[in-house]
């Protein structure tokens, strides 16, 4: 009876050419957005070479920035950055100090 390894990648995140999970979706969404902008610019009558230059430069910046973010923050870095933005900078408590330490009796 031969043994075939099945489902070796269960539990692993999606990875393509070094890009992991959310960066892969950011990259694909960015390329789709650049393509749509390229088509809109071309359809409005803007010069062909301007549209091609815009597509090449913006896609190059997108590739460079996505790989830089992936290298800097890792697999879950964007989620961590989003969580940090949702934390308050400081907490306000407008109760009197004596009331903070007073034991409250429940009936």
C-alpha positions, 0 to 999 in steps of 0.5 A, spaced: 500 500 500 503 506 497 502 512 501 500 519 498 501 525 502 495 529 502 493 536 504 500 538 506 498 545 506 492 545 511 492 551 516 498 555 512 496 562 510 496 563 502 503 565 499 505 567 492 512 569 490 513 571 497 507 575 498 503 573 504 495 573 505 493 580 506 498 583 502 497 578 496 489 581 496 492 588 497 497 587 491 491 584 486 486 589 488 491 595 487 493 592 480 486 591 478 485 599 480 490 601 476 488 597 470 481 600 471 484 607 471 488 606 465 482 604 461 478 610 464 484 615 462 485 612 455 477 612 454 477 619 456 482 621 450 488 622 454 494 620 450 496 613 449 504 614 452 501 618 458 496 612 459 502 607 458 507 611 463 502 612 468 500 604 468 508 602 468 510 607 474 504 606 478 504 598 478 512 599 479 510 603 485 505 598 487 509 592 487 515 595 490 511 598 496 507 591 497 513 587 498 516 593 502 510 592 507 510 585 507 518 585 509 517 590 514 510 588 517 510 580 516 504 576 515 499 579 520 502 586 520 496 590 517 491 587 522 496 589 527 497 596 524 489 597 524 488 595 531 493 600 533 489 605 530 483 603 534 486 604 540 485 610 544 491 615 545 489 616 553 483 614 557 479 619 560 475 618 567 471 624 570 469 621 576 472 624 583 478 620 585 475 618 592 469 615 588 474 611 584 476 607 591 470 607 595 467 600 595 460 600 593 455 596 596 450 592 592 443 591 595 
